[in-house]
Amino acid sequence: MPTTLTLPPTIITGAGASENVGEQAKRLGATNVLIVTDPGIAKIGYADQIAQNLHAAGISTTCFSDVTPDPTLQNVRDGLKQYSDEACDVIVSIGGGSAIDCGKGIAVKLTNSGDFADYMGVDKIPNPGAPLIAIPTTGGTGSEVSKVTVITDTERNVKMMLSSACLLAHVAIVDPILSLTTPPHLTAAVGVDALTHAIEAYISKRAQPITDALALKAIEMISGSLRQAWADGENVAARTDMMIGASIAGMAFSNSSVALVHGMSRPIGAYFHVHHGLSNSVLLRDVMAFSVVGAPARFADIARAMGEPIDGLSPMHQADAAVTAVERLVTDIQMPRLGEIDKIDREKFEDVIEQMAADAIASGSPANNPRQATAEEIVALYRQCF
């Protein structure tokens, strides 16, 4: 059966890669760029560095720096207004997944009418977005290379997932130097997010040979460098492996899709405003343990990619080694359990748990899981993770 792989047409990686932004924007015909970022990245000064590089190329800039964690419809509307008011012609998103997802949302709304809800799901966007350059500052989401964006509708408490080649950035610039200031707790959360992307891309029912190769390489790079990047943020080698590994994972899951972890993770973010990487990390080990019987050979491959000594073990013990390896990793980088997150009140959690399970199934991601989960089983998994 034929398969399709879609990626940004230009991907630039390596230390100092972000210095290419002026040249790339000029190639896209930019005269006035909207820089999309969040307050933290603006405060660090990375947005100013990008602006200076663009100015040196003769390009004017204006900065929209109000992106919130888990970008909202209002963020997109505000960014659209600034783009139009300032007569911009290219978008440069710099930051974590939130800033890049918001930039994608702005870009696609510039060329498509209707409501965001009309585009939820897969391949429902008719027209490619406006020119976009995506520059990540964390080794996590892979949004810079993916055809996926997630925008939160705060009125409905729904994280809307859109997947379409129309969302691809025109240029992705992956510069590990920009990740050196990421604090340990965020390094851990986005790192596990990237690992989850790679694992779910590999076990997804929509996996294909090319995404398999990408996913296994990403698992190897991320699992081999996350502890070091978390322990020593200035370890450039570890940061480089994390940034490139996260991008490779983004290429994989964008083309084979994610599965049950992400389906269950989005409602946690929508109802409790928990960082997406953190909500993935608190689910990953238990959902893997639930899923392993559906694809034991694939989980054994994951264990090998993580460096586990599994030769001579029975097939199921080989598969179980992947779960053990992930549990050891998240423990080493001090990721909490779901019930240890301050934002999550147990009483409210129980009030919305059945709706979260319904929302998870409605997202479509759990259908890609090697072991299918009923709503009752998802509720049980949420309680187990808590």
N, C-alpha and C positions, 0 to 999 in steps of 0.2 A: 504494500500500500504506500503511495507517495507521501512524503512528509515535507514540511516547509520550515526553513530556518530564517528568521528575520532579525537583523541587527542594525544598529546605527551605521550609516555609510562610512563614517570616519571615527576611529577610536585611537586616542593618543595616550600612551602610558609612560610612567617613569618619573623619577625625581626631577622636578623643575618643569614638568609637562604643562603646567598652568600658564607658563610664560608664552605659550602659543595662542592664547585666547584672542589677542588682537588680530593676528594673522588670519585665524579661522573666521572670526566675525567679519573681517573685511572680505574674505572669500565668499561669505554668504550675502554680501551686499549691504552690510550694516552701515548706517550713518548715525543712528541714535539707539543705544541699547538700553533695555530695561533689565537691570540686575535684580534678580529675585533671591532673597535670602531671609534668614531669621535674625532676631535681635542679638543672639549670642555670637554668630559668625560676623555680624556687622561690628560688634564691640571688639572682637579679636583683631579686626583690621583686614581680614581676607577679602571682603567686598571692596575695600579701598584699593588693595593691591590689584584686583581684577580691573577696577575702574582706571587705575593708572596705566595699566598695560593697554587698555582700549584707547585711552587718550593719546598714548604714544603712537598708536596706529591711525590717529586722526578721527576717532569715533567718539561722539558725545555719549554721556550716560546719565541715567537717573536711577535711583535705587528704591526698590520696594522691599522693606526689611521687616514687615509685620507678620511674616508667616508663623503660625503657631504649630506646636507639635500636633501631628495628625491634622493636616491642613483641611480647612473647612470651605464650604461653598462661599462664605463671606470673604475669606482670604482671596479666592479666585476672582470674585466680583471686584474687590478693592484693587487687585493687581491689574485687572482688565481696564478699570477706569484710569489708573495712572498711565498705563501703556497708551491709551487713546488720548488722554489729556496732553501727554508729552510728545505725541506723534512718533512713537518708537517703531522700529522695523525688525528688530531681532531681540530675543530673550536670552539672557545668560543666567542660569540658575546655579547658585553655589551654596553648598551646605549638605545636610543630611538628606534622608529620603523625603522629609517633609517639604523642604525648599524645592527639591527637584520635582516632586509630584505636583506641587502647586504650579511650578513653571509649565509643566506639561498641561495642566488644566487650563491655564491661561492661553497657552498656544493653541490648543484644540478648540477652545471657545471662540477664538478670533476668526476661525474659518468654518464653524458649524453653528447653526441656529438650534433652537430648542433647549430643553432642560437637560441637566446632567443625568437625571434619572433615566432619560430616554436612551442613554448610551451605556447603562450598566450591563455587565456581562461581556461577551466575547464578540468582537468584530461587528459592532453596531455603530461605529463612527464613520460617516461617509467620506469626509475630506481630511487630508493630512493637515497637521497643525502648522502654525507659523514657525519660521526658523528658530531653532532652540539649540543652545549649547549647554550641556550639563556637566557640572564639575563637583564631584563628591568630596566631602571633607571627613568622612568616616568610612571605615572598611566594613560596610554592612549591607545596605539595602540593595545594591546593584541597580537602583532605579535609573542610573545614567545610561545603562545599556538595555533596559527592559522596555517592553511595549505595554507596560502596566502602570496605572496610577490608581491611588486610593484617595478619595475625597470624602470627608465626613459631612453628612447632613445632620446638623446639630438639632434640628427641629424634630426629626424622626428617629434620632439615635441610631443612624445607619451609616456604616462605612461603605461607601459605594466603590466597588472594584470595577474598573474599566480596563479591558484588554483589547488592543488594536495596534496594528502596525502604524496607524495614523498618529500614535502617541510617541513614536520613537524620536529621540533627539537626533538632530542633524550631525552633531559632533559630541562625542563623549571624551572628556579629558580627565584622566585618572592620575593624580599627582600625590604620592604617599607623603610628601613633605607637609601637605595640608592637614594630615591626620595626626601629626605629632602632638597637638594640643588637646586631643580628645581625652577626657578624664577616664580613670579606670572603670568606673561603673558603666559609663556609656560605651567604652571599648568592649566590655563584656557583653552588654545587651545587643549591640549591633553585630558583634562577632557571632553570637549564637543565632541571630537572625539570618546572617549569611550562611551559616552551617545548615540551618533549617531549609533555606532555599535549595541548597545543593542536595541534601538528603531527600527532600520531597520531590525534587526534579527527577531523581534517580528511581524512586519507587513509584512515581506517578504512572497511572495506566496510559497516559499519553506520551510517555518517554519514547525517544527515538535514538538511533545509534549515535548521532552527533551530540545530542544533549547528554547521553550517557557518558561519553568521553569527557565532556566539559564538567559534568557534575562530579565525577570521581576525582578529577584533578582539583576541583575546588575543595572537595572534602579533605584531600591530602594537604593542600596548602593551608587551609583555615585551621584544621585540627593540629597541624604542626607548628603554628605560629601564634595562635590566640593567647595561650598562656604567657608567652614572652612579651607580646604587645601589651597585655594587661599589666604585667609586673613591671615593665620598663617602657613607658610611653615613648622614649626617645630612641628605642631600638629600631633603626631605620630598616634593617633587613626584615624584621618581623612585621613592621608596618607595611612594607612593600608587599610581602606575601599576603597580608590580610586584605589590602586594597585590591590587588589583582585577583586574589581568590574570590573576593566578594563580587567583583565584576564578572568573573567567569561563571559564578553561581547565578548571577542575574541573567546572563545569556542563556543558561540552561533552563531555569524555571520559567523564564518568559516564553520559551518555546515548547515546554512540556507541561507546564502548569504546576501549581502547588497542590497540596492535598489536605488531609484532615486537620493538621496542626494549624494551618493558616485559616481554615474555615472556622475553627473554634477560637482563634486568637482575635479576629476582627471584632466580634461582639464584646470581648473584654475591653478592648480599646474604646469602643463606642459608648458602653455603659459606665465605665470606670476611669476612662481617660488615662489608661496605663500605656507607657511607651510600647510601641509595636514589638520591638526586639525583646523587651522584658516579658511581654505576654506570650511570645513564642517560646522563650526559654523555660517558662514555668510549665509549659505543656509538653515540650518535646520528648522527654524521656518516657513519660507515662503513655503518650500516644504511640511512640515507637514500640513499647512493650505490647500494647494492644494490637498493633498492626503487623508485627513480625511474622505471624503464622501465614499471612497472605502472600508473602514473597520472601521466604527464608534465604534463597540464593542471592537475592539482591541485598538483603541486610548483611549477609556474609561478605559480599563485595565491599560494603561500607566499612565493615570491621577491618578488612585488609587495608583499605585506603587510609584508615586512621592508625595503621601500624600495629594492630593487635596480632599477637602470635596465635593463630587459629588452626594451623596445620595439624591434622591428626584428630581434630574434634569432630563430633557428629555434626551433620548439617544444621540441626536446630541449635546446637551449642555454638556453632560458628555464627549463626544469625544473632543469637542472644548476646554475643560479645560486642556487637555494635551498640546495643542498649547500654551495656555496662560501660563502654568507652565514653559514651555521651554523658552518662551520669557522673563519671569521674571528672570529666572536663568541666561540667557546669558547677560541680562542687569545688573544684580547684580555683575557679575564678569567682567564687562566692556569690553565685546567683541564688536568690531566695526561692522558697516555695510560694505558691499562689496566695495562700493564707497569710503569708508574712509581709505582703505588700500593704502599706499603710492606707492606700486609697480604696482598698476593697473591704467594705463592711459585710460581715457574714450574713446579717439579716437581709440587706438589700440583695446580696448575691443569691440567696435562696429565693427571693421574690422574683428575680428575673431569669433564673437559671433555665427554666423551660423555654422562655422566649429566646434566650441566647442559643439554645440548641436548635430551635427552629430557624433562627437567623443563620446559624452556621450551615445548616443543610441548604437553605435558600441561596447561599452564596455560590453554590456549585462546586466548590473546591473538594469537599469530602467525597464527591462521586469519583474522584481520581485516586482515592486511597486503595491500596491493595486489599485491605479488609474493610468492607462496608460497615458503617456504624448507623444504628437506628437512633432516633431521638432519645430514647431511654438510655441507650449505651453512652451517648454523648453527655447526657446529664450525669450519669455515673462517673464518667471520666473527669468532668469538671469537679465533682466532689472529691474524687481521688486526688486530683492535682492540688486542690485546696489544702 
